Each structure stands twice: as structure tokens, then as C-alpha cells.
Amino acid sequence: MTGHSIVSGIQSFSEILKPPAGRGNDPGRPAIFSGNATDRAKTYNIIFAGVGGQGVITASNILARAAISSGLDVRMYGSYGMSKRGGSVSAQVRMGPRVLNSSIEKGEADLVVCLDLIEAVRWAPFLAEGGRLITSGALVPPAGKVIRDGGARHLAFIKGIHGTVVLDAEKLSGPAGSRGVNAVLLGAASSVKGFPISARTLEEVLRDEFGSGAGPVLAAFLKGAEALG
């Protein structure tokens, strides 16, 4: 998967797959699943990723709150080093009867949810065998870079990974805007087989989070659930 430049200044997917500055994990390539099956049997591991300004941390906090409301133990680790608009942001959320740490290694994520195709490529290697990847089809070019093919190779790469769903989250979000994009992806996540939080519980947390403005957000959440279901 090398040879042709996709992003100006980046020579191959091996470069795209490198973590941005300030992030400690190196996703590598999604060829080998090496998760600890014994540990994963006790927890459900989720990675939520995007770029600054997309609401990654808010969405992850909503997930964590919903998990706690469901009686689950939760550990969450967020990477905010490049949180200004356009910089990569991610959160790792682990939930289960008893969770001892927040670290998700390569091959251990039951679910990877991304707001951007570049982040989906970066985090795909963390998928566990049988895991699901849900991503928005949007693509935010890194600062100062130009995506020469509009993201076609990113999209082809992601679609080649088993268990991947690419959604037009911006369209499905309707009048809810950026909040709705997150809600669409949360709704889709709630429809994944084995997802430990009920849609009703997530809806309750969304109502609490957005108050009187929750209507359009909840509509977007349902659109996401329907899109996957």
C-alpha cells in the first residue's frame, strides 16, 4: 500500500497510519489481531476518534455516563494534545463489571467510532477480531495538507476492512448540525450486536446533556440507529 502520495507531504499509507504528534499510540496496520481474549471477555472496549472541534470528548463522556447509568464500571482515557480545530483527538472507553485500567491496545477494540476517514485509517489496527468500525464519510485534511483524490483511497482502504460501516453522518444529522453527527454515530453504535448500553439509556443521557435542544439530536440518534439496523 505504498508508492502513490495521497496527502501532500505524505508519501504513503505507512505515513498516514503514524499517530499525529502528541499521541502516544502507534496504530500501525490492521493486518493482525492480537488482543488479550481473556481480558476482553470481561470488558467492552470502544475508541472514539476525530479532530478538534468535532465533539469527540463530549460524545465519549456521554458514552461513559450512559455506561455508569447501566451499572457498569468505566475507565476512560482521552488524548487532547492536538485538540485545537484540525488536530487529532481520541478517547478510549472501557466498560464492564470491573475495569482496572483505560488502556486499549492494538487488536483489543470491540468498536471503533470515527468522525473522520483519516482517523478511521489510523485507528483501524486497534479493532479486535470480529470488532466493528463505524465512521463518518467526512474527511478533514491535516493542517497545511491537500487530499489529492478527495479521500478515495482512504475510503477504499476502510471499506476493505471487514465489519466496517461508512455513514453520511452529516446528511443524517439533519438540523442538529455537528451535535447531530455525533448522535448519528452513537445511534449506530447502539445497534451493534453486543453493545452493552441500551438505546434508551443513551437517549436519556442525550436529553440530560442537551436539555431543551435535545429534539434534533435525538432525531439524529434514531437516524443513526436505523442506518445500521
Protein Blocks (a to p, Z undefined) as FASTA:
>chain_A
ZZiafbghiabfklmmpccehiabdgbjakbccbdfklmmmpccddddddehilmmmmmm
mmmmmmmmnopacdddddfklmpghiacdddddddfbdfbfcdcehiafbdcdfbfklmm
mmmmmpcghiacdddfbdcddehiacfknommmmmmmmmpghiacddfklmnmmnmmmlm
mmmmmmmmmmpghiabdfklmmmmmmmmnmmmlmmmmmmmmmmmmmmZZ
